[in-house]
């Protein structure tokens, strides 16, 4: 093939390339599906995150109840016993509790009664409305009611016991045994209900 053939008719005809406008349209058209795919992925990710966050809200009532019950116990229940016994040690058993009460009443009598009524009893009185204000999950409503009932019984038992002490000249442990036993029962019932709530909350949070 001659050079003339290459220069004139032998080469394949030139085909015009796409215009700039056409290229831009093609580029936009190519990006459209990409952007649509990225947008769909973003929506899926956001939806998944929202599901996780909203799903975790099912556990929030349990977390809130656990925090509130423990806070109320520390601020009122434990604080009452610390005030009454003027010590920070936790009570180990019903027998320990009754022994501590009898010892202080025998040594202090009306003075002990005046201290508990004037400085400590309000902690139990103020605890009842705080417990009633709690909004527990339905399955733990009975346990919260048990806390309220135990608190009322404990406050009433202490009030009756203090009235007994305030008019005594000499303390008689046997005569006071029934009153002190009521106090121990209120303490035990509160501790049992609080422990049941703690266990239920921990189990629910662990299971998710």
Secondary structure, DSSP 8 states (H G I E B T S, - for coil): --HHHHHTTSS--------HHHHHHHHHHHHHHHHHHHHHHHHHHHHHHHHHHHHHHHHHHHHHHHHHHHHHIIIIIIHHHHHHHTS------HHHHHHHHHHHHHHHTHHHHHHIIIIIHHHHHHHHHHHHT----GGGHHHHHHHHHHHHHHHHHHHHHHHHHHT-SS--HHHHHHHHHHHHHHHHHHHHHHHHHHHHHHHHHHH-
